[in-house]
């Protein structure tokens, strides 16, 4: 996949100061352009259809249409990263089910890390989850199913049809490792890891990393 000369981003937050701060910080980079700002989900949906940004940075709690609801429509045109103060597991799960490919919590990342998350998302190299969001997602998946002994790797392989190597990759995904970390740990190239991950997504019926984690850990769809 060819990388764009500039990454086109839309910032959606009902707080004008946050929007201005994000816009200013991102446009200070060499390759990110903020093509639009919106103060609520409905405005964001209308704007996204016109602008078709590469990535939408989307707050959760906003008037008229909230971010979780808007994610469903926005994910049809763009890749959606939730960018919020909200850490409730049920909100994270709902956002992922509605198509968000990343979930970042304010004050847990630097501007440089946010910029790299945008680039990685467009390149399909990673699905950014802050540590708080990843932990909440995993905890929600584990507590959302009946108490039972954790499935061993053989049982998980039988359930989803994954190879032994794919199970290793998936276990590292669940632990929060990025593609380059997985490659280093398993002595693979990043391209090989990406190929494994694409096959894992297909076998789990998961469109992205967060949904794959939920599925792997046994949270029923819509649960």
Buried (B, 14 or more C-beta within 10 A) or exposed (E): EEEEEEBBBBBBBBEEEBBEBBBEBBEEBEEBBBBBBBBBBBBBBEBBEEBEBBBBBBBBEBEEBBBBBBBBBBBEBBBBBBBBEBBEBEBBBBBBBBBBBBBBBBEEBEBEEBBBBBBBBBBBBBBBBBEBBBBBBBEBBEEBEEEEEEBEEEEBBEEBEBEEEBBBBBBBBBEBBBBBBBBEBBEBEBEBBBEBBEBBBEBBEBBBBBBBBBBBBBBEEEE
